[in-house]
């Protein structure tokens, strides 16, 4: 409706001359929405006199329109009016189950080329370019007026979309209760394990928001760089490294505040900075967000005081000298944690068994398993024990 490249592309497709297209754009009639309301009558009225008079006043600086020009103008006017009516009907009948509306291809290509020319330092290939479905989701946020959180797994590339492109149909109900067949939303996801893959997912997310003009690429990348630097930064003495789980919790908290503060304020204007820039710059330094990326205290390294020496009782017959435990029991090695202790200290929303009732190695999730690189051991399978995750990655490093 409000896309200038789409208007130009459609006018050229129906055979309108480039000179006439430039005259329309120069006079301000550069979108379907503007041309639909150029006069006060509808195309089905049977009289194009008001259209001719309106175009004559608007394009008064050039030659009058010829009968051949009016053929193209009538067709383009009729299509503009039809698109406007259809757009209004879709807004009235929109439901939460509807898939995001796709950006016109002509508009999408113009934005990609503009972004590629502006961001010279990026290798803008199909692996870094955000998928069409990703930019459509961001466009849906702009139309709905509410920002939602996108997980790194949903920030797929154009390459992933091409390789896994499939069409599915679903049955939905409109506002009147009628059944309609629509295209199901694609549930594609990408691998976000590891710092490099996670960084690429975050970059694609920044590119998608930059295309829709909701947030500048450099502003969002500043926050993403701070997240990754928190993982790489060496913690103070007696503290642990910041985990991926911590920075993702900080990211969710930031987007939660930003969605609440910008609800109903998402608007784009030519010459104005993106609406999310100032809010993101304020939240990325907020203590309520940065507290999630603070290094947590580690195990105490303070030496314990020496224990008093207690004389050992004399060993009864049948036991070796110096042994004080029953026969057939094993000695607990120093510095190890038993399975019972791990079960008692199991984090929230975690389980010790899979959906197939198989045991999960608890030592693997704490990186204390002797066979850490294997797929399983005698204590169970090696996978994240967070409920619903199941990734082949320890819990302390998994972003879920």
Buried (B, 14 or more C-beta within 10 A) or exposed (E): BEBBBBBBBBBEEEEBEEEBBEBBBEBEBBBBBBBBEBBEBEBEEEEBEEBBEBBEEBBEEEEEBEEEBBEBBBBBBBBBBBBBEEBEEEEEBBEEEBBBEEBBEBBBEBBBEEBEEEBEEBEBEEEBBBBBBBBBBBBBBBEBEBBEEBBBBBBBBBBBBEEBEEEEEEEBEBEEEEEEEEEBBBEBBBBBBEEEBBBBBBBBBBBBBBBBBBBBBEBBBBBBEBBBEBBEEEBEEEEEBBBBBBBBBBBEBBBBBBBEEBEEEBEEEEEEEBBBBEBBEEBBEEEEBBEBBBBEEEEEEEEEEEEEEEEEEEEEEEEEEEEEEEEEEEEEEEEEEEBEEBEEEBEEEBEBEBEEEEBBBBBBBBEBBEBEEEEBBEBBBBBBBBEEBBBEBBBBBBBB
